[in-house]
Amino acid sequence: MPDNPPHASGAVSDLEKNPALLDWLRWQVGQTERRVRELKIQDAQERVRRERARAEMAWQIQPQRSSSTALLHRGGCVTYPDHVGLISREDSMVALAEPDIEPCEVCRPQTGLLG
């Protein structure tokens, strides 16, 4: 028989319960912090996905450089991944009609404009 038996009533004392409760609460905080990190990652991935989708539905003009002409790209073109200054389909059709703007040979933006 142990030297220090539990209380005669068989109940566990607050001093015995609270360390276990504290351990459980720390575990819960860890789980919650992990979940918040996961949700932040998912949110960032969703923002990137939405931005890509928006870019795919738009066009952009790469400004003229000293030795080259200005180029019209699809918004998601890998040769000009700027994604700044995206323009509408209508504006892209006007740009493509300009003599000093040529379509990108990689993403072929005119395909999306003519269809």
DAHU-V293890 format. One record per pair of residues at least 12 apart in sequence whose C-alpha atoms are under 10 Angstrom apart, sorted by the first residue. I is the first residue (numbers start at 1). J is the second residue. Records with the same first field share a line. If there is no record, write none. Layout:
# DAHU-V293890
I=J / J
This chain:
# DAHU-V293890
51=75 / 76 / 83
52=75 / 76 / 83
53=75 / 76
54=75 / 76 / 83 / 86
55=74 / 75 / 76 / 77 / 81 / 82 / 83 / 84 / 86 / 87
56=74 / 75 / 76 / 77 / 83 / 86 / 112
57=74 / 75 / 76 / 86 / 87 / 88 / 89 / 112
58=73 / 74 / 75 / 76 / 83 / 85 / 86 / 87 / 88 / 89 / 90 / 91 / 92 / 109 / 112
59=72 / 73 / 74 / 75 / 76 / 77 / 83 / 84 / 85 / 86 / 87 / 88 / 89 / 90 / 91 / 92 / 93 / 109 / 110 / 112 / 113
60=72 / 73 / 74 / 75 / 76 / 77 / 80 / 81 / 82 / 83 / 84 / 85 / 86 / 87 / 88 / 89 / 91 / 92 / 95 / 109
61=73 / 74 / 75 / 80 / 82 / 83 / 84 / 85 / 86 / 87 / 92 / 95 / 96 / 101 / 102 / 103 / 104
62=79 / 80 / 81 / 82 / 85 / 101 / 102 / 104
63=101
64=100 / 101
68=100 / 101
69=99 / 100 / 101 / 102 / 103
70=95 / 99 / 100 / 101 / 102 / 103 / 104
71=95 / 96 / 100 / 101 / 102 / 103 / 104 / 105 / 109
72=92 / 93 / 95 / 96 / 101 / 102 / 103 / 104 / 105 / 107 / 108 / 109 / 110
73=86 / 92 / 102 / 103 / 104 / 105 / 106 / 107 / 108 / 109 / 110
74=86 / 87 / 89 / 92 / 103 / 104 / 106 / 107 / 108 / 109 / 110 / 111 / 112 / 113
75=87 / 88 / 107 / 109
76=107
77=104 / 106 / 107 / 108 / 109
78=106 / 107
79=104 / 105 / 106 / 107
80=104 / 107
89=109 / 112 / 113 / 114
90=113
92=109 / 110 / 112 / 113
93=109 / 110 / 112 / 113 / 114
96=109 / 110 / 113
